[in-house]
């Protein structure tokens, strides 16, 4: 491994993929909140608020990962599975809210 860090573009592709994922999460939950607002009221917007928080965290975490892998090595610990787990949880919350709205 190169001591200066990754000199390829895989780092950039990964960072952009995480950014697209966070944006998709927020956009999808905004559409879902708009569609369920009439049935669930304020509860239909709860996943949107959670998606904004999780989307911001995913963007922050992806920028830290990018900086670490690009050569600054600022992260004291190895990668964990928290970001994918948080995204899976948010997706499940959005799906559960939509199922609740459909079942009413």
C-alpha positions as CSV (number, residue, x, y, z in Angstrom):
1,X,0.0,0.0,0.0
2,X,1.2,3.5,-0.8
3,X,2.1,5.4,2.4
4,X,0.7,8.6,0.9
5,X,-2.8,7.1,0.7
6,X,-4.9,6.0,-2.2
7,X,-3.8,7.7,-5.4
8,X,-6.7,6.4,-7.5
9,X,-10.2,7.7,-7.8
10,X,-11.9,4.9,-5.9
11,X,-12.0,7.2,-2.9
12,X,-13.9,9.9,-4.8
13,X,-16.4,7.4,-6.2
14,X,-17.1,6.0,-2.7
15,X,-17.6,9.5,-1.3
16,X,-19.9,10.4,-4.1
17,X,-21.9,7.2,-3.6
18,X,-22.4,7.9,0.1
19,X,-23.5,11.5,-0.8
20,X,-26.0,10.2,-3.3
21,X,-27.3,7.7,-0.8
22,X,-27.8,10.4,1.8
23,X,-29.5,12.7,-0.7
24,X,-31.8,9.8,-1.9
25,X,-32.7,9.0,1.7
26,X,-33.8,12.6,2.4
27,X,-35.6,13.0,-1.0
28,X,-37.4,9.7,-0.7
29,X,-38.6,10.5,2.8
30,X,-39.7,14.0,1.6
31,X,-41.8,12.4,-1.1
32,X,-43.2,9.9,1.3
33,X,-44.0,12.6,3.9
34,X,-45.9,14.6,1.2
35,X,-47.9,11.6,0.1
36,X,-48.8,10.5,3.7
37,X,-49.5,13.9,5.2
38,X,-53.2,13.7,4.6
39,X,-53.5,10.3,6.2
40,X,-51.1,10.5,9.1
41,X,-50.7,14.2,9.7
42,X,-47.6,15.2,11.7
43,X,-46.7,11.5,12.1
44,X,-46.1,11.3,8.4
45,X,-43.4,13.9,8.7
46,X,-41.5,12.1,11.5
47,X,-39.5,10.0,9.2
48,X,-38.6,13.1,7.2
49,X,-37.1,14.7,10.3
50,X,-35.2,11.5,11.1
51,X,-34.0,11.3,7.5
52,X,-32.6,14.8,7.7
53,X,-30.6,14.0,10.8
54,X,-29.4,10.7,9.4
55,X,-28.7,12.2,6.0
56,X,-26.5,14.9,7.6
57,X,-24.7,12.4,9.7
58,X,-24.0,10.2,6.7
59,X,-22.6,13.2,4.8
60,X,-20.4,14.1,7.8
61,X,-19.2,10.5,8.2
62,X,-18.5,10.1,4.5
63,X,-16.4,13.3,4.5
64,X,-14.4,11.9,7.4
65,X,-13.9,8.6,5.7
66,X,-12.8,10.4,2.5
67,X,-10.3,12.5,4.4
68,X,-8.9,9.5,6.2
69,X,-8.6,7.4,3.1
70,X,-7.2,10.3,1.0
71,X,-4.1,10.3,3.2
72,X,-4.7,12.4,6.3
73,X,-5.4,9.4,8.4
74,X,-7.3,11.4,11.0
75,X,-9.6,8.6,12.1
76,X,-8.3,6.9,15.2
77,X,-10.5,3.8,14.7
78,X,-11.3,1.5,11.9
79,X,-14.6,1.7,10.0
80,X,-17.6,0.4,11.6
81,X,-21.0,-0.6,10.2
82,X,-22.9,2.2,11.8
83,X,-23.6,4.2,8.6
84,X,-25.0,1.2,6.7
85,X,-27.0,0.2,9.8
86,X,-28.4,3.7,10.2
87,X,-29.4,3.8,6.6
88,X,-31.1,0.4,6.8
89,X,-33.0,1.6,9.9
90,X,-34.1,4.8,8.3
91,X,-35.3,2.9,5.2
92,X,-37.2,0.5,7.4
93,X,-38.8,3.4,9.3
94,X,-39.9,5.1,6.0
95,X,-41.3,1.8,4.7
96,X,-43.2,1.2,8.0
97,X,-44.7,4.7,7.8
98,X,-45.8,4.2,4.3
99,X,-47.3,0.8,5.1
100,X,-49.2,2.4,8.0
101,X,-50.5,5.1,5.7
102,X,-51.6,2.5,3.1
103,X,-53.4,0.4,5.7
104,X,-55.6,3.2,6.9
